[in-house]
Amino acid sequence: MSLHALALINASDYRPHALHGVDRAWAETNCYIDVWIEVLHAQGLNPLACLPMVFANDFDGDQWTFYKPPHEDLFALYGIDVQELNVWRGLLNNATVQLGRGRLVLTETDSFYLPDTAGTDYRTNHVKTTIAIQEIDLEQQKLGYFHNSSYHELQGEDFVETFRIGKPHDATFMPLFAEFVRLDQVQNKTDAEQAAISLPLLRKYLARRPRNNPVSLFLPVFIRDVEQLKEEGMAAYHAYAFACLRQLGAGFSLGAHYLRWLQQHQALQFEAAATEFDAISEVTKTLLLKTARAVMSKKAVDLVPLVEQLAVHWQQGMAALDSSLAGG
């Protein structure tokens, strides 16, 4: 018997949201926001409305902010209530209870057993990631789940290993973090209604943005990091690129999409700011490639001008955003 929170989804027929389209600058951003984009999209809800938190992104010393849609925003915009799941009976048992009550389950899991990561982590690397469980079929040992940019299915051994079925008791095993998602109060608001709620959220996150230009603060740390990465190699580079450069570029790319959506439904003009944030995305992609080449070749490469460009785009983008909001 299949337990599912939403109507049954056929992975082969699923079409991701446009934010995960093939024409996007960043096909994937981070596992948590990517999951939410698709969870909202699968319910006919517009994920663009929950993105203003990216404008508070900061350089946090060893990473750029791993941005997530705050739970209070999800409730205000969509009526979605997220609570922590106490995995006291084991993930499979607790998840089936929640699915039986019509609730999705978000959980950290190991990419090693996720076939959608074939070519990167599947059966190769043990990497923590977040999925949203939509369907469990115990008889067929099948799991339907949202992950990264789409909806997927796994079966058989991957199912057994994901849920640790038949594993002997291990007192040292710590269950990964999980949440359940109440959907009984979901409200499918119009874009105009969502924009009216989202605009104050934008102002809230702008008030929380860094006081000083975070890209300027990132610059000297980045230059030192690149020299260290040359010694550590490409595996370290890939981890660094995800934690730093991808979060920087993809975050502001989402911000540009958000602003263009918002201006369609509010009497405000955000194109100048969106253009600056798009530039952060594009320059960061260039920086990503040049950094990879520098690490592989171990040669001296002057990456300072690119980061200085990013700092200017951040400053000009925030100034343009302030100006637009002051006019409203």
C-alpha positions as CSV (number, residue, x, y, z in Angstrom):
1,M,0.0,0.0,0.0
2,S,1.3,3.4,-0.9
3,L,1.2,6.3,1.6
4,H,1.6,9.7,0.1
5,A,1.0,13.3,1.3
6,L,0.1,14.8,-2.0
7,A,-1.6,13.3,-5.0
8,L,0.5,10.5,-6.4
9,I,3.4,11.8,-8.6
10,N,5.0,9.9,-11.5
11,A,8.7,10.9,-11.4
12,S,8.9,10.4,-15.2
13,D,6.1,12.9,-15.8
14,Y,7.2,15.5,-13.3
15,R,8.1,18.9,-14.6
16,P,10.2,21.1,-12.3
17,H,9.6,24.7,-11.6
18,A,11.0,27.3,-14.0
19,L,13.6,28.2,-11.3
20,H,15.1,24.8,-12.1
21,G,14.8,25.1,-15.8
22,V,17.6,24.3,-18.2
23,D,18.1,27.9,-19.0
24,R,18.8,28.9,-15.4
25,A,22.2,30.3,-14.5
26,W,22.3,27.9,-11.5
27,A,20.4,24.7,-12.0
28,E,20.7,23.9,-8.3
29,T,21.4,26.3,-5.4
30,N,21.4,24.4,-2.1
31,C,19.5,21.2,-1.1
32,Y,17.1,22.9,1.3
33,I,15.8,25.8,-0.8
34,D,15.7,23.6,-3.9
35,V,13.5,21.1,-2.1
36,W,11.1,23.8,-1.0
37,I,10.9,25.3,-4.6
38,E,9.7,21.9,-5.8
39,V,7.5,21.1,-2.8
40,L,5.6,24.4,-3.3
41,H,5.5,24.0,-7.1
42,A,4.0,20.5,-6.8
43,Q,1.1,22.0,-4.9
44,G,0.5,24.8,-7.4
45,L,2.0,27.4,-5.1
46,N,4.5,30.0,-6.3
47,P,7.9,29.6,-4.6
48,L,9.1,33.0,-5.8
49,A,7.2,34.7,-2.9
50,C,9.4,33.1,-0.2
51,L,12.8,34.2,-1.5
52,P,13.4,37.7,0.0
53,M,15.6,36.1,2.8
54,V,18.5,36.0,0.3
55,F,19.0,39.7,0.7
56,A,20.3,39.1,4.2
57,N,23.0,36.7,2.9
58,D,26.4,37.4,4.4
59,F,29.9,36.1,4.3
60,D,30.1,34.2,7.6
61,G,33.9,33.7,7.8
62,D,34.1,30.2,6.3
63,Q,31.0,30.1,4.1
64,W,28.3,32.3,2.5
65,T,24.9,32.0,4.2
66,F,23.3,28.7,3.6
67,Y,19.9,30.4,3.1
68,K,16.6,28.7,3.9
69,P,13.0,29.9,3.8
70,P,12.1,30.6,7.4
71,H,9.2,28.6,8.7
72,E,7.2,31.7,9.7
73,D,7.4,33.0,6.1
74,L,6.1,29.7,4.8
75,F,3.1,29.9,7.1
76,A,2.4,33.6,6.3
77,L,2.6,33.1,2.5
78,Y,1.1,29.6,2.1
79,G,-0.4,28.4,5.4
80,I,2.3,25.7,5.6
81,D,3.3,24.7,9.1
82,V,6.7,23.0,9.6
83,Q,7.6,21.3,12.8
84,E,10.5,19.1,13.9
85,L,10.0,15.4,13.7
86,N,11.2,13.4,16.7
87,V,12.6,10.3,15.0
88,W,12.2,8.1,18.1
89,R,10.9,5.0,16.4
90,G,13.3,5.3,13.4
91,L,12.8,7.3,10.3
92,L,10.7,4.8,8.4
93,N,8.2,4.3,11.2
94,N,7.8,7.9,12.0
95,A,7.7,9.0,8.4
96,T,4.9,6.5,7.6
97,V,2.8,7.9,10.5
98,Q,3.2,11.4,9.1
99,L,2.5,10.5,5.5
100,G,-0.6,8.6,6.7
101,R,-1.8,11.9,8.2
102,G,-1.2,13.7,4.9
103,R,2.1,15.4,5.9
104,L,5.4,15.6,3.9
105,V,8.6,14.7,5.7
106,L,11.8,16.6,5.2
107,T,14.9,14.7,6.3
108,E,18.6,14.7,6.1
109,T,19.9,11.6,4.3
110,D,22.9,10.2,2.6
111,S,23.3,11.0,-1.1
112,F,25.2,7.6,-1.5
113,Y,21.8,5.9,-1.8
114,L,20.0,8.5,-3.9
115,P,20.0,7.4,-7.6
116,D,19.3,11.0,-8.8
117,T,22.9,11.9,-7.8
118,A,24.3,9.4,-10.3
119,G,27.6,10.8,-11.7
120,T,28.4,12.7,-8.5
121,D,27.6,11.0,-5.2
122,Y,25.4,7.9,-5.9
123,R,27.3,4.8,-4.6
124,T,30.5,7.0,-4.6
125,N,30.4,9.6,-1.8
126,H,28.7,9.7,1.6
127,V,27.3,13.3,1.6
128,K,24.5,14.7,3.8
129,T,21.6,16.2,1.9
130,T,17.9,17.1,2.4
131,I,15.0,15.3,0.7
132,A,11.3,15.7,1.1
133,I,9.5,12.4,1.3
134,Q,6.2,12.4,-0.6
135,E,5.5,8.6,-1.0
136,I,6.4,5.4,0.8
137,D,5.3,2.0,-0.5
138,L,6.4,-0.6,2.0
139,E,5.4,-3.6,-0.1
140,Q,7.3,-2.5,-3.1
141,Q,10.1,-0.9,-1.0
142,K,9.7,2.3,-3.0
143,L,10.3,5.9,-2.0
144,G,9.1,9.0,-3.9
145,Y,11.0,12.1,-2.9
146,F,11.8,15.7,-3.9
147,H,15.6,16.4,-4.1
148,N,17.6,19.2,-5.7
149,S,15.8,20.3,-8.9
150,S,13.1,17.6,-9.3
151,Y,11.1,14.7,-8.1
152,H,12.6,11.2,-8.0
153,E,12.0,7.6,-7.0
154,L,14.2,4.9,-5.5
155,Q,13.6,1.2,-4.7
156,G,15.1,-2.0,-3.4
157,E,18.5,-1.8,-1.8
158,D,18.5,2.0,-1.9
159,F,15.2,1.9,0.1
160,V,16.6,-0.6,2.6
161,E,19.8,1.4,3.1
162,T,18.1,4.8,3.3
163,F,15.9,3.5,6.1
164,R,18.4,1.1,7.7
165,I,16.0,-1.8,7.4
166,G,17.2,-4.9,9.2
167,K,20.3,-3.2,10.6
168,P,21.2,-4.5,14.1
169,H,20.8,-2.0,16.9
170,D,23.7,0.5,16.9
171,A,23.9,2.6,20.0
172,T,26.3,5.0,18.3
173,F,24.0,5.7,15.4
174,M,22.5,9.2,15.6
175,P,19.3,9.8,13.6
176,L,19.5,12.6,11.2
177,F,17.4,15.7,11.6
178,A,13.9,15.6,10.2
179,E,10.8,17.8,9.9
180,F,7.1,17.2,9.1
181,V,5.1,19.6,7.0
182,R,1.4,20.2,7.9
183,L,-0.6,20.9,4.8
184,D,-4.2,21.1,6.2
185,Q,-4.2,24.9,6.3
186,V,-2.6,25.5,2.9
187,Q,-4.0,28.6,1.1
188,N,-3.5,29.0,-2.6
189,K,-3.3,32.8,-2.7
190,T,-3.0,34.9,-5.9
191,D,0.3,36.3,-6.9
192,A,-1.0,39.8,-6.0
193,E,-2.0,38.5,-2.5
194,Q,1.4,36.8,-2.0
195,A,3.3,39.9,-3.2
196,A,1.4,42.0,-0.6
197,I,2.6,39.7,2.1
198,S,6.1,39.3,0.6
199,L,7.0,43.0,0.3
200,P,7.1,43.5,4.1
201,L,9.3,40.4,4.3
202,L,11.7,42.0,1.8
203,R,11.9,45.1,4.0
204,K,12.5,42.8,7.1
205,Y,15.4,41.0,5.5
206,L,17.0,44.2,4.1
207,A,17.0,45.5,7.7
208,R,19.0,42.3,8.6
209,R,21.6,42.6,5.8
210,P,25.3,43.0,6.6
211,R,26.2,46.5,7.8
212,N,29.4,46.4,5.7
213,N,29.9,45.1,2.2
214,P,30.3,41.4,2.7
215,V,32.0,40.8,-0.6
216,S,34.8,43.3,0.4
217,L,35.2,41.4,3.6
218,F,35.3,38.1,1.6
219,L,38.1,39.3,-0.7
220,P,41.2,38.8,1.5
221,V,39.9,35.6,2.9
222,F,39.1,34.2,-0.5
223,I,42.6,35.0,-1.8
224,R,44.2,33.1,1.1
225,D,41.7,30.3,0.7
226,V,42.7,29.8,-3.0
227,E,46.3,29.4,-2.1
228,Q,45.4,26.7,0.5
229,L,43.1,25.0,-2.0
230,K,46.0,24.7,-4.4
231,E,47.7,22.5,-1.8
232,E,44.6,20.5,-0.9
233,G,43.4,19.7,-4.4
234,M,40.1,19.5,-6.3
235,A,38.1,17.6,-3.7
236,A,38.6,20.5,-1.3
237,Y,37.8,23.0,-4.1
238,H,34.4,21.4,-4.8
239,A,33.4,21.5,-1.1
240,Y,34.6,25.1,-0.9
241,A,32.9,26.1,-4.1
242,F,29.6,24.8,-2.8
243,A,29.9,26.5,0.6
244,C,31.1,29.8,-0.7
245,L,30.9,30.7,-4.4
246,R,27.7,28.8,-5.3
247,Q,25.8,30.2,-2.3
248,L,26.9,33.7,-3.2
249,G,26.1,33.5,-6.9
250,A,23.0,31.4,-6.8
251,G,21.5,33.3,-3.9
252,F,21.6,36.6,-5.7
253,S,20.4,35.0,-8.9
254,L,17.2,33.9,-7.0
255,G,17.0,37.4,-5.6
256,A,16.9,38.9,-9.1
257,H,14.1,36.5,-10.1
258,Y,12.2,37.5,-7.0
259,L,12.5,41.2,-7.6
260,R,11.2,40.9,-11.2
261,W,8.3,38.9,-9.9
262,L,7.5,41.3,-7.1
263,Q,7.5,44.4,-9.4
264,Q,4.8,42.8,-11.5
265,H,2.5,42.9,-8.6
266,Q,3.6,46.0,-6.7
267,A,3.8,49.6,-7.8
268,L,7.6,49.5,-7.5
269,Q,10.5,49.3,-10.0
270,F,13.2,46.8,-9.2
271,E,14.9,46.3,-12.6
272,A,18.0,48.3,-11.7
273,A,18.6,46.2,-8.6
274,A,17.8,43.0,-10.3
275,T,20.3,43.7,-13.0
276,E,23.0,44.2,-10.4
277,F,22.2,41.0,-8.7
278,D,22.2,39.1,-12.0
279,A,25.7,40.5,-12.5
280,I,26.7,39.0,-9.2
281,S,25.5,35.6,-10.5
282,E,27.3,35.9,-13.8
283,V,30.6,37.2,-12.3
284,T,30.5,34.5,-9.7
285,K,30.2,31.8,-12.3
286,T,33.2,33.2,-14.0
287,L,35.1,33.3,-10.7
288,L,34.1,29.7,-10.1
289,L,35.7,28.5,-13.3
290,K,38.8,30.6,-12.9
291,T,39.3,29.4,-9.3
292,A,39.0,25.8,-10.5
293,R,41.7,26.4,-13.1
294,A,43.9,28.0,-10.6
295,V,43.6,25.1,-8.2
296,M,44.2,22.5,-10.9
297,S,47.2,24.3,-12.4
298,K,48.6,25.7,-9.1
299,K,49.6,28.7,-11.1
300,A,49.3,32.3,-9.9
301,V,46.0,33.9,-11.2
302,D,44.9,37.4,-10.3
303,L,41.3,36.8,-9.1
304,V,41.1,40.1,-7.2
305,P,39.5,42.2,-10.0
306,L,36.5,39.7,-10.3
307,V,35.8,39.8,-6.5
308,E,36.1,43.6,-6.6
309,Q,33.5,43.6,-9.4
310,L,31.2,41.5,-7.2
311,A,31.6,44.0,-4.3
312,V,30.6,46.9,-6.6
313,H,27.5,45.0,-7.9
314,W,26.5,44.2,-4.3
315,Q,26.8,47.9,-3.2
316,Q,25.0,49.2,-6.3
317,G,22.3,46.6,-6.1
318,M,21.5,47.4,-2.5
319,A,21.5,51.1,-3.2
320,A,19.1,50.6,-6.1
321,L,16.9,48.4,-3.9
322,D,16.8,51.1,-1.2
323,S,16.0,53.7,-3.7
324,S,13.1,51.7,-5.1
325,L,11.6,51.0,-1.7
326,A,12.0,54.6,-0.6
327,G,9.9,55.6,-3.6
328,G,7.2,53.1,-2.4
